[in-house]
Amino acid sequence: MIDYKLIGKRIKESRKLTKLTQENVSEILKVSPEYISRIETGKAKINLEMLVKVSNIFNISPAYLLTGIDTQSTDYLNPEMNALLKDCPPDKIKAISEMIKIIINL
């Protein structure tokens, strides 16, 4: 299920980081500022085409807006790895650690 409120929150955060107003973004996209506001609050469902246009304005990936994961980051897998290891028993964690050391040294 798509969480349009979370997508809107990420869009708003990205817009603020780039120091753009809703009016600036609406002018670039040729839409109303009200539409941008509705997207940011999750009241309007953003389509894929508009999502890509928005991501281009902020120079971020559409995947980040959808998932919150920046795949361009070097540590984007850390939360997933932590979740996988969370319930592992100590002996398996030790084995995984040894395998990682072997792979790193290849």
Buried (B, 14 or more C-beta within 10 A) or exposed (E): EEEBEBBBBBBBEBBEEEEBEBEBBBEBBEBEBEBBBBBBEBEBEBEEEBBEBBBEBBEBBBBBBBBEBEEEEEEBEEEEEEEEEEEEEEEEEEEBEEEEEEEEEE
